[in-house]
Amino acid sequence: MKSESQDKVDVAAARRKGSFWKELPVLVVLALLLALVVKTFVLQAFYIPSESMENTLLTNDRVLVNKLVYHTRDVERGDVVVFSGTDSWDERVPSEESANPIAAFFRWVGTAFGVVPGEKDYIKRVIGVGGDTVKCCDAKGRVTVNGTALDESSYLYPGNVPSQTYFAAKVPQGRLWVMGDHRQVSLDSREHTSDPGGGTIPVDQVIGRAFLIVWPFSRATTLSIPETFAQPAAALAGAAPAMAGFAGALPLVWLRRRWLARR
């Protein structure tokens, strides 16, 4: 027979077990809410569904996307960005959203954790920003930005040329010209010139910057901006507004000093 103390232990254990099962739904809801907050404002994992960014990103890779970075700086040439194609790129194969709320919920969870791809999300490399003139190809077959040739050997898919088709685009302010690293298979800005924006995408459709491959572990690495985008001439258009503002401010400073001297 069990002693009275043993009975008390068994009752306490049963209560703890029952308490756990009662608390489990609350813990699940809190975890999902936390995931939603992080996904919405801070970080999100994305699944790579295609070959368009090889060999930088391979099919089935998972990357972490920083959703805060563009609140502190502008999108830069060379960034690998995730963006929504809604109202910018016409879908080649229209996607159908599930009418089943349970299926839609699990798809949302899968997208949030980078298990399944977003239906209207794309990942590409930024080649040109607002004000840039992007062309291909120069006499040596290279892409140029504002007349400066890019050395894309560090990220271009082996055996690919910078572009199989010739193009010349003036990127409107507030938009981006983007291309995949695997140029022969990437349906990027070059393939969307008949869409709204002439192939460019709105900056405000950028979800964030892909900065880290997190899966598989054997490929874990950061995604840095290639050195070729640091060329001063390539950055000329982006610097022009600031330089113009600086130049315009000089006469005002001079006039103010003259006025103060007279007083």
Backbone as a ProteinNet text record, in pm:
[ID]
protein_1_A
[PRIMARY]
MKSESQDKVDVAAARRKGSFWKELPVLVVLALLLALVVKTFVLQAFYIPSESMENTLLTNDRVLVNKLVYHTRDVERGDVVVFSGTDSWDERVPSEESANPIAAFFRWVGTAFGVVPGEKDYIKRVIGVGGDTVKCCDAKGRVTVNGTALDESSYLYPGNVPSQTYFAAKVPQGRLWVMGDHRQVSLDSREHTSDPGGGTIPVDQVIGRAFLIVWPFSRATTLSIPETFAQPAAALAGAAPAMAGFAGALPLVWLRRRWLARR
[TERTIARY]
84.2	0	87.9	35.4	110.2	94.5	201.5	195.4	124.5	86.4	17.7	107	236.5	330.4	344.1	344.9	355.2	231.7	113.8	-9.5	-3.1	52.3	63.8	156.2	264.8	358.2	289.7	212.3	142.7	39.6	-31.3	-131.7	-64.7	48.4	120.7	170.9	221.7	270.3	156.8	40.9	-75.5	-119.3	-114.2	-152.5	-56.3	74.3	173.7	152.2	123.5	99.8	-23.9	-131.1	-252.4	-231.6	-153.4	-124.4	-47.2	46.9	124.9	34.8	-57.9	-146	-241.7	-277.5	-362	-283.9	-155.3	-73.2	-20.1	-16.9	41.5	-23.7	-158.3	-218.3	-176.6	-164.3	-123.5	18.9	108	246.5	255.4	173.5	173.1	127.9	20.5	-30.5	73.7	139.1	242.3	359.8	399	509.4	473.5	349	306	298.2	250.3	244.2	384	478	615.9	675.4	648.4	697.2	639	511.2	447.1	511.7	540.4	602.5	741.5	820.2	955.6	950.1	859.5	845.8	804.9	716.1	662.7	762.6	840.3	920	1071	1119.6	1263.3	1331.1	1308.2	1375	1273.3	1306.3	1222.1	1310.5	1279.8	1350.6	1279	1355.8	1298.4	1358.7	1274.2	1310.6	1343.5	1453.3	1493.6	1435.5	1339	1267.8	1323.9	1420.7	1462.6	1613.4	1659.2	1802.6	1848.8	1763.3	1794.6	1908.4	1943.9	2052.4	2174.4	2179.5	2298.7	2421.3	2539.9	2569.6	2571.6	2531.3	2525.4	2425.6	2307.7	2203.5	2157.9	2147	2105.7	1960.2	1897.5	1760.9	1754.8	1653.5	1629.3	1713.1	1798.4	1865.4	1760.6	1795.8	1715.3	1803.2	1748	1823.3	1747	1821.7	1760.2	1757.5	1643.5	1624.5	1606.5	1689.3	1682.9	1578.1	1472.2	1362.7	1375.4	1479.2	1500.4	1603.5	1691.7	1809	1772.4	1665.3	1632.5	1554	1537.7	1488.2	1604.9	1726.4	1845.1	1935.3	1919.7	1996.7	1916.9	1960.3	1894.1	1937.4	1857.7	1898.3	2022.2	2121.4	2246.5	2266.3	2340.2	2377.1	2456.2	2425.9	2494.8	2420.1	2322.4	2241.1	2161.5	2147.7	2054.7	1926.4	1818	1694.4	1580.7	1490.4	1363.5	1256.7	1171.6	1069.1	942.2	833.1	705.1	686.7	642.7	618.3	479.1	397.8	261.3	262.7	180.7	167.3	297.3	389.1	513.8	550.3	561.4	592.5	470.1	424.7	314.3	359.8	276.5	311.2	299.9	404.3	400.5	299.1	292.2	194	116.5	-6.6	-83.5	-102.4	-82.3	-97.7	-240.1	-287.2	-421.2	-410.5	-469.5	-467.6	-572.1	-533.1	-623.6	-741.9	-862.9	-984.3	-1001.2	-919.6	-927.1	-848.7	-914.5	-842.9	-734.8	-755.1	-653.2	-528.4	-549.6	-436.3	-365.4	-443.3	-384	-301.1	-350.3	-276.8	-142.1	-144.6	-19.6	76	21.6	109.8	175.4	96.8	153.3	266.1	243.7	347.1	470.7	449	561.7	639.8	569.1	636.9	713.3	652.8	716.1	847.8	854.9	976.3	1064.3	1034.3	1119.7	1112.5	1000	985	928.7	842.8	786.2	807.7	815.6	838.2	712.6	731.1	619.2	573.8	443.1	390.9	424.6	438.3	462.2	591.5	679.3	805.8	918.4	1012	1127.7	1254.8	1367	1496.4	1593.6	1653	1745.5	1852.8	1952.1	2057.5	2027.9	2045.6	2024.6	2145.2	2118	2223.7	2221	2101	2089.5	1982.7	2006.9	1909.7	1857.4	1764.3	1702.9	1803.9	1790.5	1882.7	1992.3	2013.9	2119	2077.1	2177.4	2158.9	2231.3	2155.7	2211.7	2206	2320.1	2326.4	2401.9	2375.1	2454.5	2436.5	2542.9	2673.4	2773.9	2887.4	2990.8	3073.9	3183.7	3264.3	3321.5	3333.5	3385.5	3275	3149.4	3038.3	2997.4	3027.9	2999.8	2877.6	2811.9	2706.9	2773.3	2715.5	2767.8	2661.3	2706.6	2619.4	2676.8	2600.9	2647.4	2780.3	2795.1	2914.4	3030.9	3018.4	3125.2	3095.3	3191.8	3172.3	3182.9	3096.1	3099.7	3182.3	3264.5	3334.4	3249.6	3172.7	3075.9	3127.3	3256.5	3312.1	3295.4	3283.4	3275.8	3140.4	3037.4	2904.3	2828.5	2873.9	2803.7	2819.1	2712	2715.4	2823.2	2906.9	3016.2	2966.1	3030.1	2994.3	2890.4	2823.8	2725	2792	2731.4	2770.6	2683.7	2726.2	2646.9	2502.5	2480	2343.1	2344.3	2244.5	2231.6	2163	2092.1	2020	2075.8	2070.3	2115.1	2000.2	2034.7	1933.2	1997.5	1914.4	1955.9	1836.8	1856	1744.2	1787.8	1704.4	1720.8	1628.5	1685	1606	1537.8	1403.6	1334.1	1365.7	1352.3	1370.6	1269.3	1313.7	1225.7	1207.4	1289.4	1277.5	1416.5	1419.4	1544.5	1546.4	1665.8	1688.2	1756.5	1694.9	1745.9	1768.9	1869.1	1902.7	1944.4	1920	1966.6	2112.6	2181.1	2322.2	2337.2	2234.8	2234.8	2160	2230.1	2165.6	2090.7	2135.4	2072.7	1934.7	1903.1	1773	1689.6	1745.6	1677	1576.8	1450.8	1348.1	1349.2	1439.9	1460.4	1414	1471.2	1426.5	1429.4	1524.1	1535.2	1411.7	1348.2	1234	1100.7	1104.3	980.3	969.4	1039.5	1039.4	902.7	813.5	679	581.8	627.4	543.2	548.2	459.6	466	603.5	659.1	792.2	903.5	869	971.9	1072.7	1029.1	1119.7	1174.8	1170.8	1218.4	1111.7	1154.4	1060.7	1061.7	948.8	944.7	1025.6	1097	1172.7	1080.5	958.3	869.5	810.1	842.8	801.6	911.6	1027.2	1137.1	1103.8	1107.1	1076.8	1197.8	1316.9	1437.5	1559.1	1672.2	1799.6	1836.8	1861.1	1909.8	2057	2088.6	2224.8	2293.9	2219.8	2280.9	2212.2	2293.4	2242	2245	2130.1	2123.5	2101.8	2064	2043	2071	2141.3	2198.5	2318.8	2348.4	2457.1	2590.5	2608.1	2735.1	2757.7	2652.1	2663.9	2644.8	2637.6	2612.8	2720.8	2677.9	2772	2695.4	2767	2704.4	2701.5	2608.7	2595.1	2637.4	2760.7	2815.4	2800.3	2820.2	2813.1	2945.9	2944.9	3069.6	3145.3	3277	3361.8	3339.6	3296	3280.9	3181.6	3086	2986	3038.8	3162.4	3222.4	3295.2	3299	3366.9	3303.1	3383.9	3328.2	3239.6	3277.6	3199.4	3063	3056.4	2928.9	2835.5	2890.8	2809.1	2775.3	2815.7	2800.2	2656.7	2563.8	2424.3	2365.5	2401.1	2348	2400.8	2523.6	2582.6	2538.4	2485.6	2453	2357.4	2244.9	2156.4	2224.2	2307.8	2376.3	2476.1	2547.5	2644.2	2574.1	2459.4	2384.5	2335.2	2288.2	2243	2356.2	2473.8	2590.5	2630.2	2632.5	2669.3	2569.3	2440.3	2338.8	2345.5	2395.9	2402.6	2516.5	2621.9	2738	2703.5	2629	2595	2513.3	2423.5	2341.8	2427.7	2526.6	2618.1	2696.8	2743.5	2822.2	2738.5	2612.5	2525.2	2493.5	2473.8	2445.1	2562.6	2684.2	2803.1	2818.6	2791.5	2800	2698.9	2576.4	2471.6	2507.9	2564.3	2605.5	2721.3	2812.4	2927.1	2880.2	2780.5	2727.8	2657.9	2595.5	2528.8	2631.7
-120.3	0	125.7	228.7	353.1	429.5	492.1	576	706.1	778.3	906.7	1006	1006.1	1098.7	1066.8	936.2	896.4	940.9	928.9	974.7	1123.6	1199.4	1344.1	1374.9	1300.6	1320.1	1290.9	1179.9	1142.6	1248.2	1302.2	1405.1	1531	1568.8	1688.2	1669.5	1548.8	1521.1	1527.4	1474.4	1477.5	1620.9	1703.6	1843.5	1917.1	1887.9	1952.9	1912.7	1783.6	1735.1	1799.9	1808.3	1872.5	2019.8	2085	2227	2251.3	2160.4	2175.8	2174.4	2077.7	2066.5	2184.9	2241.7	2360.9	2483.5	2490.2	2604.6	2594.6	2472.7	2453.5	2540.8	2546.5	2633.7	2779.9	2825.4	2963.8	2985.6	2888.9	2899.3	2901.4	2818	2814.2	2947.9	3003.5	3132.8	3242.2	3244.4	3344.9	3331.3	3205.9	3183	3233.5	3208.3	3255.3	3407.1	3469.2	3615.2	3675.8	3615.4	3663.8	3647.8	3533.4	3510.7	3613.3	3646.9	3745.2	3882.3	3921.6	4051.8	4056.8	3951.2	3946.4	3946.6	3864	3855.1	3988.5	4059.3	4182.5	4296.6	4304.8	4424.9	4404.7	4284.1	4269.2	4176.1	4047.9	3948.2	3851.2	3798	3693	3597	3470	3369.3	3351.5	3338.4	3316.4	3192.5	3121.2	2998.8	3035	2980.5	3008	2899.2	2935.1	2832.6	2805.1	2888.1	2875.6	2889.6	2879.1	2884.5	3024.8	3124.6	3256	3330	3290	3359	3270.6	3155.8	3070.3	3146.4	3117.8	3028.5	3099.6	3225.9	3297.2	3229.9	3198.9	3128.6	3008.9	2894.8	2773.1	2741.7	2665.4	2620.5	2546.2	2578.5	2521.7	2585.8	2683.1	2760	2837.7	2868.4	2960.5	3079.4	3199	3319.2	3400.5	3476.4	3570.5	3708.4	3775.4	3906.6	4010	4112.9	4223.4	4323.5	4341.9	4429.8	4569.1	4590.7	4720.9	4806	4742.7	4812.6	4933.1	4923.8	5035	5145.9	5132.1	5244.3	5331.4	5279.8	5353.8	5394.7	5330.7	5368.6	5335.1	5392.1	5364.5	5228.3	5175.2	5054.2	5088.8	5001.8	5027.8	4929.6	4973.1	4882.7	4765.9	4646.4	4527.8	4455.4	4521.4	4454.2	4340.7	4230.6	4124.2	4150.1	4177.3	4218.3	4121.9	4110	4040.4	4147.1	4131.8	4232.4	4165.7	4238.7	4191.9	4238.7	4147.2	4182.5	4236.7	4247.5	4297.3	4439.3	4463.9	4596.4	4644.4	4553.8	4594.1	4498.5	4371.2	4270.6	4183.6	4175.5	4086	3942.8	3863	3723.3	3642.2	3566.5	3480.8	3367.7	3313.5	3209.7	3259.7	3311.3	3365.5	3262.3	3304.4	3213.1	3220.9	3110.1	3103.8	3086	3178.3	3168.9	3067.7	2989.3	2886.1	2948.8	2894.2	2940.7	2870.8	2767.5	2693.2	2769	2819	2898.7	2820.5	2690.9	2609.2	2597.4	2569.7	2560.9	2695	2803.6	2937.3	2966.9	2923.1	2945.9	2873.1	2745	2669	2721.8	2776	2836.7	2961.6	3039.6	3158.8	3120.5	3018.4	2971.8	2926.1	2850.7	2802.9	2916	3019.7	3135.5	3212.6	3228.7	3304.1	3242.1	3108.1	3039.6	2994.1	3041.1	3009.5	2866.3	2798.8	2660	2651.6	2746.4	2752.9	2893.9	2910.1	3043.5	3128.1	3260.7	3351.2	3348.5	3351.4	3334.4	3451.5	3571.8	3690	3760.6	3690.1	3748.6	3702.8	3794.5	3765.6	3802.9	3744.4	3782	3804.4	3922.9	3960.6	4052	4081.9	4175.7	4313.3	4417.2	4553.4	4595	4633.5	4678.9	4830.9	4887.9	5033	5088.8	5210.6	5279.5	5402.5	5474.7	5588.6	5689.8	5727.6	5822.3	5756.8	5626.4	5555.1	5527	5516.2	5463.1	5329.7	5223.1	5087.8	5037.8	4988.7	4942.2	4810.5	4740.2	4624.7	4605.6	4589.2	4566.2	4663.1	4686.6	4770.6	4687.2	4743.6	4675.2	4542.9	4530	4406.3	4317.5	4349.6	4265	4280.4	4396	4415.8	4505.6	4486.8	4578.4	4706.1	4821.3	4948.3	5021.7	5093	5178.7	5319	5410.6	5548.4	5552.6	5460	5455.9	5379.6	5332.8	5256.9	5107.6	5031	4887.2	4814.8	4716.6	4634.2	4508	4473.5	4345.6	4248.2	4164.9	4078.1	3935.9	3917.4	3782.4	3716.6	3797.5	3739.1	3677.6	3714.2	3661	3606.2	3637.5	3588.8	3436.9	3369.9	3224.3	3183.7	3084.6	3043.5	3009.5	3068	3041.9	3137	3214.2	3311.5	3438.6	3502.2	3637.8	3733.5	3859.5	3954.1	3967.7	3954.5	3954.8	3899.6	3816.5	3764.2	3866	3961.6	4063	4201	4288.7	4425.8	4506.7	4600.7	4687.7	4819.1	4918.4	5047.3	5103.6	5133.9	5178.5	5294	5396.7	5505.4	5475.3	5453.8	5412.3	5533.9	5534.8	5648.6	5659.6	5779.6	5797.8	5712.4	5654.3	5571.9	5431.2	5392.4	5257.4	5194.3	5064	4988.2	4899.7	4883.1	4786.2	4666.1	4548.2	4429.3	4315.7	4232.4	4119.8	4000.6	3881.6	3760.3	3734.3	3661.2	3628.6	3520.3	3436.9	3334.2	3392.5	3471.4	3556.4	3478.8	3360.2	3286.8	3231	3222.5	3167.6	3266.3	3382.4	3476.1	3562	3559.7	3648.9	3776.3	3867.2	3985.9	4111.8	4225.3	4351.4	4348.4	4274.5	4268	4205.7	4112.6	4039.2	4105.8	4217.8	4282.7	4425.5	4456.2	4593.8	4638.6	4544.5	4581.3	4594.5	4565.8	4577.6	4720.9	4757.3	4891	4919.4	5034.9	5070	5030.2	4970	4934.8	4834.2	4746	4644.1	4679.5	4807.9	4848.1	4817.6	4811	4782.8	4899.2	4926.5	5037.7	5006	5104.6	5086	5046.6	5102.1	5072.1	4932.1	4855.2	4715	4621.6	4679.4	4598.6	4557.1	4428.6	4374.3	4387.2	4364.9	4376.1	4324.8	4330.8	4288.5	4149.2	4057.7	3924.8	3937.6	3899.3	3920.9	3794.6	3683.6	3563.6	3438.3	3343.7	3209.7	3129.3	3077.8	3005.6	2854.9	2812.6	2670.6	2641	2530.7	2433.8	2491.7	2434.4	2485.7	2485.4	2390.3	2380.6	2500.1	2575.2	2692	2823.4	2817.3	2938.1	3042.2	3161.5	3269.9	3400.8	3511	3641.6	3679.2	3767	3814.5	3961.2	3984.5	4120.3	4185.3	4316	4388.8	4371.4	4324.4	4306.7	4438.5	4428.8	4547.6	4632.9	4571.1	4647.7	4762	4749.6	4855.1	4973.6	4962.1	5072.9	5170.5	5142.6	5232.6	5371.4	5477.4	5612.8	5652.8	5617.2	5658.2	5591.6	5466.9	5396.4	5458.9	5521.3	5582	5727.7	5776.9	5919	5964.6	5888.1	5931.7	5938.8	5842.1	5842.4	5958.2	6003.7	6113	6248.1	6252.9	6379	6465.5	6412	6498.6	6562.1	6484.4	6540	6646.8	6621.5	6719.2	6846.7	6829.3	6946.1	7028	6958.6	7028.4	7103.7	7040.4	7104.6	7228.5	7214.3	7327	7440.7	7405.7	7509.1	7579.5	7510.4	7570	7670.2	7654.6	7743.3	7890.8	7927.9	8070.8	8123.5	8040.9	8085.1	8113.5	8025.8	8048.1	8176.6	8197.9	8318.6	8444.8	8444.7	8561.3	8587.8	8479.3	8497.2	8560.9	8516.8	8575.7	8723.2	8759.2	8899.6	8984.1	8929.9	9003	9024.2	8919.3	8932.8	9032.5	9032.8	9125.2	9270.9	9296.8	9432.8	9480.7	9385.6	9422.6	9458.5
0	0	0	-66.5	-72.4	58	97.6	215	182.4	286.9	267.3	194.7	227.2	161.3	12.9	-20.8	-161.8	-239	-173.6	-238.1	-268.2	-176.8	-197.5	-315.6	-325.9	-438.3	-570.2	-573.3	-697.4	-736.3	-637	-665.2	-719.4	-658.5	-704	-846.5	-877.3	-1012.3	-1113.5	-1077	-1166	-1192	-1087	-1103.3	-1195.9	-1178.3	-1265.8	-1409.6	-1431.4	-1566.4	-1626.4	-1545.3	-1594.4	-1620.5	-1535.3	-1553.3	-1683.1	-1715.6	-1838.6	-1961.6	-1965	-2081.8	-2091.1	-1975.4	-1977.3	-2027.5	-1992.8	-2031.5	-2173.7	-2228.5	-2360.9	-2468.5	-2477.7	-2580	-2565.2	-2438.1	-2413.7	-2463.8	-2437.2	-2482	-2634.4	-2699.2	-2846.1	-2902.6	-2844.7	-2891.8	-2870.8	-2754.7	-2728.1	-2824.7	-2853.9	-2947.4	-3086.4	-3129.7	-3261.4	-3267.1	-3158.8	-3154.7	-3160	-3085.4	-3087.9	-3226.8	-3290.6	-3426.6	-3523	-3503.1	-3589.7	-3574.5	-3450.7	-3426.6	-3489.1	-3465.3	-3521.6	-3674.2	-3731.4	-3876.6	-3937.3	-3870	-3924.3	-3918.4	-3810.4	-3787.6	-3787.6	-3764.3	-3739.3	-3839.7	-3828.2	-3910.6	-3968.2	-4084.9	-4141.6	-4220	-4207.3	-4286.1	-4419.2	-4526.5	-4658.8	-4723	-4790.7	-4861.6	-5006.6	-5058.9	-5197.2	-5287.4	-5374.7	-5450.9	-5589.7	-5636.4	-5775.5	-5789.4	-5914	-5943.7	-5981.5	-5971	-6028.8	-5959.9	-5836	-5765.8	-5746.3	-5815.8	-5805.7	-5859.9	-5808	-5696.9	-5562.1	-5562.2	-5435	-5342.3	-5396.4	-5322.5	-5404.7	-5340.5	-5408.7	-5375.5	-5463.9	-5437.9	-5304.7	-5224.8	-5091	-4981	-5014.2	-4908.5	-4828.7	-4702.7	-4621.8	-4585	-4603.5	-4570	-4466.9	-4386.9	-4293.8	-4359.5	-4346.4	-4406.8	-4296.7	-4301.6	-4206.3	-4254	-4175.8	-4216	-4155.2	-4074.6	-4011.6	-4084.2	-4159.1	-4211.4	-4297	-4374.9	-4464	-4395.1	-4264.1	-4185.1	-4139.8	-4155.4	-4112.5	-4228.5	-4344.3	-4463	-4587.8	-4701.3	-4827.8	-4881.8	-4973.3	-5045.8	-5128.3	-5126.5	-5197.1	-5311.4	-5412.1	-5520.9	-5462.3	-5509.2	-5460.4	-5351.1	-5285.8	-5184.4	-5248.3	-5176.2	-5215.4	-5137.6	-5209.1	-5143.1	-5174.3	-5078.3	-5098.7	-5114.8	-5216.1	-5240.4	-5291.3	-5278.3	-5328.4	-5472	-5557.3	-5696.8	-5721.9	-5615.8	-5630.3	-5686.2	-5788.2	-5850.4	-5915.2	-5940	-6003.5	-6116.2	-6085.6	-6186.3	-6208.5	-6330.6	-6362.7	-6342.2	-6280.9	-6256.2	-6384.6	-6416.4	-6535.5	-6517	-6394.7	-6361	-6240.6	-6260.1	-6148.7	-6038.2	-5914.7	-5801.6	-5748.8	-5695.6	-5639.8	-5488.6	-5415.4	-5270.8	-5223.8	-5125.5	-5075.5	-5002.8	-5031	-4962.6	-4828.6	-4805.3	-4679.8	-4573	-4466.9	-4367	-4293.8	-4274	-4205.7	-4293.7	-4423.7	-4516.6	-4526.7	-4529	-4537.3	-4412.7	-4294.7	-4170.6	-4172.7	-4211.3	-4212.4	-4319.1	-4428.4	-4528.6	-4471.8	-4395.7	-4332.3	-4237.2	-4155.7	-4061.6	-4138.9	-4247.4	-4327.2	-4389.3	-4436	-4494.5	-4389	-4271.5	-4163.5	-4120	-4122.7	-4077.8	-4193.8	-4315.6	-4429.1	-4475.3	-4447.1	-4489.2	-4630.7	-4665.7	-4800.2	-4853.5	-4986.6	-5043.1	-5041.8	-5034.8	-5051.2	-5196	-5218.8	-5354	-5445.3	-5388.8	-5469.9	-5433.4	-5360.8	-5318.9	-5409.9	-5433.2	-5517.4	-5441.8	-5484.2	-5428.4	-5543.3	-5547.5	-5654.7	-5598.2	-5683.9	-5645.3	-5705.9	-5627.5	-5675.9	-5761	-5884.8	-5975.3	-5989.6	-5996.1	-6009.7	-5918	-5867.8	-5781.7	-5856	-5793.5	-5859	-5911	-6038.4	-6100.9	-6182.1	-6162.6	-6235.9	-6379.7	-6464.9	-6599.8	-6606.4	-6627.5	-6630.9	-6774.3	-6824.5	-6962.7	-6971.7	-7079	-7116.7	-7267.9	-7335.1	-7273.6	-7335.8	-7268.7	-7328.3	-7424.3	-7474.7	-7575.5	-7524.9	-7392.5	-7334.2	-7278.5	-7310.1	-7268.3	-7123.9	-7062.2	-6920.7	-6899.4	-6784.4	-6742.1	-6692.1	-6727.8	-6678.6	-6598.6	-6496.5	-6416.6	-6423.4	-6483.7	-6503.5	-6578.4	-6674.3	-6758	-6699.3	-6575.4	-6510.2	-6519.3	-6571.4	-6588.1	-6454.1	-6434.3	-6314.1	-6337.8	-6240.9	-6241.8	-6159.9	-6228	-6160.8	-6140.2	-6158.5	-6152.5	-6015.5	-5908.3	-5773.7	-5743.9	-5820.3	-5789.6	-5910.2	-6030.7	-6149.2	-6161.6	-6201.1	-6214.7	-6315.4	-6282.3	-6370.3	-6510.8	-6611.1	-6750	-6806.1	-6718.1	-6765.6	-6814.2	-6912.9	-6950.9	-6870.1	-6853.7	-6775.5	-6822.8	-6953.4	-7005.1	-7146.6	-7177.4	-7312.9	-7404	-7341.3	-7417.9	-7385.4	-7484.2	-7464.2	-7404.5	-7317.3	-7258.2	-7214.8	-7201.8	-7147.5	-7071.8	-6944.3	-6860.8	-6772.5	-6768.7	-6673	-6556.4	-6438.9	-6323.2	-6261.6	-6255.1	-6193.7	-6044	-5991.1	-5847.4	-5772	-5662.2	-5580.7	-5633.2	-5732.8	-5788.4	-5800.5	-5830.6	-5835.1	-5959.1	-6017.1	-6123.8	-6060	-6070.8	-6002	-6101	-6069.7	-6156.3	-6070.6	-6123.4	-6056.9	-6090.8	-6004.4	-6030.3	-6136	-6153.2	-6258.6	-6377.8	-6457.1	-6557	-6665.9	-6697.7	-6807.6	-6771.2	-6642.4	-6603.3	-6522.9	-6490.3	-6403	-6480	-6434.3	-6487.7	-6402.6	-6438.4	-6356.1	-6429.5	-6396.3	-6455.9	-6608.2	-6663.7	-6810.3	-6873.9	-6802	-6856.9	-6824.4	-6752.8	-6710.9	-6763.8	-6871.2	-6921.6	-6972	-7001.6	-7045.4	-6929	-6807.1	-6688.5	-6635.7	-6543	-6483.1	-6424.4	-6455.9	-6406.3	-6499.8	-6615.2	-6711.9	-6662.2	-6572.3	-6518.5	-6382.5	-6346.3	-6213.7	-6109.3	-5984.9	-5875.1	-5776.6	-5710.8	-5614.4	-5488.9	-5439.4	-5316	-5201.4	-5201.1	-5088.8	-5094.2	-5199.3	-5204.8	-5153.9	-5117.9	-5064.5	-4921.4	-4895.5	-4762.6	-4671.5	-4726.1	-4645.6	-4720.5	-4653.9	-4712.2	-4661.3	-4754.7	-4718	-4678.9	-4556.2	-4507.4	-4458.6	-4446.4	-4388.6	-4441.2	-4489.8	-4521.3	-4391.8	-4350.7	-4223.2	-4241.2	-4362.6	-4387.5	-4533.7	-4561.3	-4466.2	-4393.1	-4276.7	-4194.1	-4268.4	-4358	-4431.3	-4521.9	-4553.7	-4640.9	-4565.7	-4434.5	-4356	-4381.5	-4424.2	-4452.2	-4463.1	-4451.1	-4467.9	-4615.5	-4652.1	-4789.3	-4792.5	-4829.3	-4828.8	-4966.2	-4971.6	-5097.8	-5171.7	-5296.4	-5371.8	-5388.5	-5392.3	-5396.3	-5521.1	-5631.1	-5755	-5740.8	-5646.7	-5629.4	-5548.9	-5499.8	-5425.2	-5516.4	-5646.6	-5739	-5733.2	-5718.9	-5706.3	-5823.6	-5945.2	-6061.9	-6062.7	-6016.7	-6013.9	-5912.1	-5810.5	-5705.8	-5734.8	-5851.3	-5881.7	-5874.7	-5934.3	-5937.6	-5798.4	-5715.4	-5580.4	-5499.3	-5529.9	-5455.7	-5509.3	-5631.3	-5696.6	-5616.1	-5562.6	-5485.9	-5366.4	-5295.9	-5179.4	-5221	-5332	-5379.1	-5424.3	-5491.1	-5536.9	-5418.7	-5314.2	-5195.2	-5127.8	-5122.6	-5063.1	-5142.2	-5276.2	-5361.5	-5348	-5337.4	-5323.7	-5189.8	-5087.7	-4954.7	-4940.7	-5019.1	-5006.5	-5025.9	-5133.2	-5148.1	-5031.4	-4976.5	-4863.7	-4741.4	-4716.9	-4604	-4623.6	-4747.5	-4777.3	-4757	-4805.9	-4790.8	-4643.7	-4568.2	-4426	-4355.4	-4387.8	-4324.2	-4359.2	-4486.1	-4528.6	-4451.3	-4435.1	-4364.1	-4218.5	-4154.1	-4015.1	-3999.9	-4097.9	-4091.6	-4100.3	-4183.3	-4197.5	-4071	-4001	-3876.3	-3769.4
[MASK]
+++++++++++++++++++++++++++++++++++++++++++++++++++++++++++++++++++++++++++++++++++++++++++++++++++++++++++++++++++++++++++++++++++++++++++++++++++++++++++++++++++++++++++++++++++++++++++++++++++++++++++++++++++++++++++++++++++++++++++++++++++++++++++++++++++++++

